[in-house]
Amino acid sequence: MRYGLLGDIHSNLEALEAVIDFLENQNIDKYLCVGDIVNFGANPKECVKLIRELSSIVVAGNHDYAVVGKLQMAYW
């Protein structure tokens, strides 16, 4: 089984789409997201939506926890 690992997206939709385009030609069986989908970039909602459609396993990163109030930004 071939896994496609995604992480440190930080709301950068253009970069996420470019990586997904590349991985689509790599015979990936399953996508996994290792966190930090949101923060910094301009497209958090679109990135979350795309990851939800693509990945069955998603691990929340510290940025993901911070934007939903589960981690204080002082830890960075």
Number of C-alpha atoms within 10 A of each C-alpha: 6 10 13 17 14 19 16 16 23 21 21 19 20 14 12 20 13 10 14 17 11 10 15 11 8 12 11 13 10 14 19 17 22 16 19 21 30 26 17 12 14 14 16 18 13 14 22 16 10 15 20 13 9 14 15 11 12 17 13 15 16 18 22 18 16 19 13 9 10 11 14 13 12 6 7 8
